[in-house]
Amino acid sequence: MATAASSSSSMVATAVLIPRFPAASVGTTRCSALPPLPPRVSTSSLSFSSFVKLIPESKRFSLLQTKASEETSVDAGDLFADLKEKWDKVEDKTTVVLYGGGALVAVWLSSILIGAINSVPLLPKIMELVGVGYTGWFIYRYLLFKSSRKELATDIEALKNKITGTE
């Protein structure tokens, strides 16, 4: 009985492994409307220099271009000295500490709220759809046309001036 069961299970496995199509029709067939794909190049067997040679010359040089920038190295001691100087200039330190603590609590609470919203089955997809819709509206309203980009730039400058107090 055990041999019959093993032979029947091997027959089932053999039946699964047999291809459904005849060997003649499995050959390479091409659609005449589509051009053939270029040969696949394995990048793991190529060295870096031979891989770079595969990139067209116009793109190769644009990848290597860098912008000149100033040397900006910040010493940790200078940074802490600057922060200590700014902290000493603050008159109401308790308010700053309370605002900082309140900001941390707000981030923590928003993390909990987002986790709770994410656990509701359909709500994350709806929120994602709202985000995509708002992004599309923002692009249409502020980024698509030159006049609206200028309006956005002036609004941002006005907000920066309002925050820094240089109105």
C-alpha positions as CSV (number, residue, x, y, z in Angstrom):
1,M,0.0,0.0,0.0
2,A,2.9,2.4,0.8
3,T,4.5,1.7,-2.5
4,A,1.2,2.4,-4.3
5,A,0.9,5.7,-2.5
6,S,4.5,6.7,-3.2
7,S,4.1,5.7,-6.9
8,S,0.9,7.7,-7.2
9,S,2.4,10.8,-5.6
10,S,5.4,10.5,-7.9
11,M,3.0,10.2,-10.8
12,V,1.3,13.4,-9.7
13,A,4.7,15.2,-9.4
14,T,5.7,13.9,-12.8
15,A,2.4,15.1,-14.3
16,V,3.0,18.6,-12.9
17,L,6.5,18.8,-14.4
18,I,5.4,17.7,-17.9
19,P,5.0,20.8,-20.1
20,R,1.6,21.5,-21.5
21,F,2.7,22.8,-24.9
22,P,4.4,20.7,-27.5
23,A,8.1,21.2,-27.9
24,A,7.7,22.6,-31.5
25,S,5.5,25.5,-30.4
26,V,7.7,26.4,-27.4
27,G,10.4,27.6,-29.7
28,T,11.3,31.3,-30.2
29,T,8.4,33.1,-31.8
30,R,8.6,36.8,-32.4
31,C,5.9,39.3,-33.0
32,S,6.6,41.1,-36.3
33,A,5.3,44.4,-35.0
34,L,7.9,44.7,-32.2
35,P,11.6,45.0,-32.7
36,P,13.8,42.5,-30.9
37,L,15.3,43.4,-27.6
38,P,19.1,44.2,-27.4
39,P,21.2,41.5,-25.7
40,R,21.3,41.6,-22.0
41,V,24.6,42.7,-20.5
42,S,25.4,41.4,-17.0
43,T,26.9,44.2,-14.9
44,S,28.2,41.8,-12.3
45,S,30.8,40.4,-14.7
46,L,31.9,43.9,-15.9
47,S,34.6,46.0,-14.3
48,F,33.8,49.6,-13.6
49,S,35.8,51.0,-16.5
50,S,34.1,48.7,-19.0
51,F,30.7,49.5,-17.5
52,V,31.4,53.2,-17.9
53,K,32.3,52.6,-21.6
54,L,28.7,51.3,-22.1
55,I,27.3,54.7,-21.1
56,P,27.1,57.1,-24.1
57,E,29.8,59.8,-24.0
58,S,27.3,62.7,-23.7
59,K,25.8,61.2,-20.5
60,R,29.1,60.0,-19.2
61,F,30.5,63.5,-18.9
62,S,27.4,65.0,-17.4
63,L,27.6,62.4,-14.6
64,L,31.2,63.5,-13.8
65,Q,30.5,67.2,-13.7
66,T,30.4,68.8,-10.2
67,K,29.7,72.3,-9.1
68,A,32.4,74.2,-7.4
69,S,31.5,75.1,-3.8
70,E,33.1,76.8,-0.9
71,E,34.9,74.8,1.7
72,T,32.4,74.5,4.6
73,S,33.8,72.6,7.5
74,V,32.2,73.2,10.9
75,D,34.2,72.6,14.1
76,A,32.1,71.1,16.9
77,G,33.6,73.5,19.4
78,D,32.6,76.5,17.4
79,L,29.1,75.1,16.9
80,F,28.6,74.6,20.6
81,A,30.1,78.0,21.4
82,D,27.7,79.6,19.0
83,L,24.7,77.7,20.5
84,K,25.8,78.6,24.0
85,E,26.0,82.3,23.0
86,K,22.6,82.2,21.4
87,W,21.1,80.4,24.5
88,D,22.6,83.0,26.8
89,K,20.9,85.8,24.7
90,V,17.5,84.2,25.3
91,E,15.6,86.0,28.0
92,D,12.7,83.7,28.8
93,K,14.4,80.2,28.8
94,T,11.4,78.5,30.4
95,T,9.1,79.4,27.5
96,V,11.7,78.0,25.0
97,V,11.9,74.8,27.0
98,L,8.1,74.5,27.2
99,Y,7.8,75.2,23.4
100,G,10.4,72.5,22.7
101,G,8.8,70.0,25.0
102,G,5.4,70.8,23.5
103,A,6.8,70.2,20.0
104,L,8.2,66.8,21.1
105,V,4.8,65.9,22.6
106,A,3.0,67.0,19.4
107,V,5.3,64.8,17.3
108,W,4.7,61.9,19.6
109,L,1.0,62.3,19.6
110,S,0.9,62.7,15.8
111,S,2.9,59.5,15.5
112,I,0.3,57.7,17.6
113,L,-2.6,59.2,15.6
114,I,-1.0,58.2,12.3
115,G,-0.5,54.7,13.6
116,A,-4.2,54.5,14.6
117,I,-5.3,55.8,11.2
118,N,-3.0,53.3,9.5
119,S,-4.6,50.4,11.4
120,V,-8.1,51.2,10.0
121,P,-8.5,49.0,6.9
122,L,-9.6,51.4,4.2
123,L,-8.6,54.8,5.7
124,P,-4.9,54.8,4.7
125,K,-5.8,54.4,1.0
126,I,-8.3,57.2,1.2
127,M,-5.7,59.4,2.9
128,E,-3.2,58.5,0.2
129,L,-5.8,59.4,-2.5
130,V,-6.4,62.8,-0.7
131,G,-2.6,63.4,-0.7
132,V,-2.3,62.6,-4.4
133,G,-5.3,64.9,-5.1
134,Y,-3.8,67.7,-3.0
135,T,-0.4,67.3,-4.7
136,G,-2.1,67.6,-8.1
137,W,-4.0,70.7,-7.1
138,F,-0.9,72.3,-5.7
139,I,1.1,71.6,-8.9
140,Y,-1.8,73.0,-11.0
141,R,-2.3,76.0,-8.7
142,Y,1.3,77.1,-8.0
143,L,3.8,75.3,-10.2
144,L,2.3,75.0,-13.7
145,F,2.3,78.6,-14.8
146,K,4.9,81.3,-14.5
147,S,2.7,83.9,-12.9
148,S,1.6,81.5,-10.2
149,R,5.2,80.4,-9.5
150,K,6.0,84.1,-9.0
151,E,3.0,84.4,-6.6
152,L,4.2,81.4,-4.7
153,A,7.7,82.9,-4.4
154,T,6.3,86.1,-3.1
155,D,4.1,84.3,-0.6
156,I,7.1,82.3,0.7
157,E,9.2,85.4,1.0
158,A,6.4,87.1,2.9
159,L,6.1,84.1,5.2
160,K,9.9,84.1,5.8
161,N,9.8,87.8,6.6
162,K,6.9,87.3,9.0
163,I,8.7,84.5,10.8
164,T,12.0,86.3,11.1
165,G,10.3,89.6,12.0
166,T,11.9,91.6,9.2
167,E,8.6,92.9,7.7
